[in-house]
Amino acid sequence: MATDTAVRVEDKLFQNRYLVDSGRSHIKVKAHTTPSPALRTLLTACPARCYELNDKGQVEITADGCVECGTCRIIGEPSGDIEWNYPRGGYGVLFKFG
């Protein structure tokens, strides 16, 4: 008997909590008029879907909910498209199950 127990990534991510460090995002997207290929890749590569296009076609980040996996650091930091730092102590993702 098959059951439909498909679980979405978003459902799993909902279990995590995030302590926001207001005004001190640990990731910053450098100013741009047209997104580079690396920035466009972040729109689909980020498992938490923190990156999105704004109404001007520029990539923006909402770091609330970031799981600090480093995907964007690997893709966007070498090209200079993003600036990535670890969150201050006590802030950032709080994994519910470890």
N, C-alpha and C positions, 0 to 999 in steps of 0.2 A: 504494500500500500504506500503510494508516494504522497508526501505532504509538501505543500508549498511553504517551505520555511526559509525562503530567500531573505537574507538580511542585507540591507543597504549600508554602505559605508557611513552615510549620514546618521543612521540610527546608532551605529557604534560610537561615532564621534560625539553624539549627544550625551553619552555617559561621562565624558570628560568635563572638567570645569576649568575655567580660565579666570585668573585674577588679573584684571586689567590695570596696567600702570598708566593712568590717565596722562596724556600729553607726552609720553615717552615710549613710543612704539619701537620695538626692537628691530623692525624692518622698515626701511624707507626706500621708495621707488624714486630714482633720480628723475628730475624734470625732463620731459621729452615732448615733442610735438607729434611724432609718429613712433609707435612702439617698434622696437627692434625684434628680430626673430626670437631672441631669448625671452624677451618680455611676453611675446605672444604665446610662447611655449608654456609659460607659467600659468596661463589661463586654464590649461587642461592638466598640467603636471601636478599642481598642488593638490594633495589628497583632501585638504580641508576646504578647498575652493575659496581661498582668501583673496585671490586676484580676480578682478573683473574690469571690463571696459566701461569708461564713463561715457556720457553723451557726446564728448568731443573726440572719442576714439582713442583715448589715452588709458593706459593700464594703471589702476589704483589698487591699493591693498587695504584690507580691513584685517588687521592682525589679531583682533579678538577671535579666538577659536583656533589660532595657529597651534599645530601640534609639535612645532619645533623639530621637524624631521630632517631639515637641512636640504630638502630638494631645491628650493629656490636659491639657496646659497650656492649650490653646485652649478645651477643653470645660469643665474643672473649676476653673481658677484664677480666672476672672472672678467666679464664684459664691462663691468662698471655700471650696469643697469640698476642694481640695488645695493644698498648698504645694509648689512646684516650683523647684528650683535646679539649676544645672549641677553635675555631679560634680566633685570636686576633681581637679586635674591628675594625669594618670596613671591615673585610675580611670574606670570606666564601660565602654562598648562599645568593642570593638576589631574593626573591620571587616576581614575577611580579604582582601577584594578591593577595597579602597579605601574 
